[in-house]
Amino acid sequence: MDDSHAQPLLPALEIETGANPQRAVIWMHGLGADGHDFESVVDELDLSGLPPVRFVFPHAPMRPITINNGYVMRAWYDLVSLDFSQRREDPAGMRISALQVEALIARENSRGIADAHIVLAGFSQGGALALHTALRHPQPLAGVLALSCYLPLTDSLEAEAHASNKATPIFMAHGHYDGVIPFAFAKQSAQFMQAQGYALEWHEYAMEHSLSLPELRDFEAWLRARLA
């Protein structure tokens, strides 16, 4: 993904926990939402004692979504099928969005934050994009926070994965009652990555396609360790 610098930078909301941030979290929202969707999470996290952190919440481009009758909304890639047992994502859209995330990583590099101090995070479609991008990224990242999502384009992972992020910590969480992305499908993604040797922690909660307080407390502790 060496051409990341050629990608136009996505518009993004930025929140800094202090002057001259030394750490960054790039957090992708879900289908139909925008960068403001997880803005409030920053205030909920106890980041005391950590170096200043810059949270970057990019807004996905507007695009028609096949499963929503072509309705145009913010999305990282098209969804072409409701059937989770078959390929449902749009590979071309996924790869373009991954390049846009790479461009955001490169911007943090230019602002003095190394890859090893950057966490990629995301919810739902944004979590799928975070996983896809991180496992192919050519430098070790601080971690991947993958919430209520799954691993896309599994067929191409072996050929495209970069060894640099084989040991990168992954926090993957899902709700038992998720009506958008089935729990079993998400867990299958996690087991696939664990079988490939990735350093993935699996967490499950009694919730739907959402965020819960126990989950937030768990990934807060995980984030503190990654950003310390």
Secondary structure, 3 states (H helix, E strand, C coil): CHHHHHCCCCCEEEEECCCCCCEEEEEECCCCCCHHHHCCHHHHCCCCCCCCEEEEEECCCEEEEHHHCCEEEECCCCECCCCCCCCCECHHHHHHHHHHHHHHHHHHHHCCCCHHHEEEEEECHHHHHHHHHHHHCCCCCCEEEEECCCCCCHHHHHHHCCHHHCCCCEEEEEECCCCCCCHHHHHHHHHHHHHCCCCEEEEEECCCCCCCHHHHHHHHHHHHHHHC
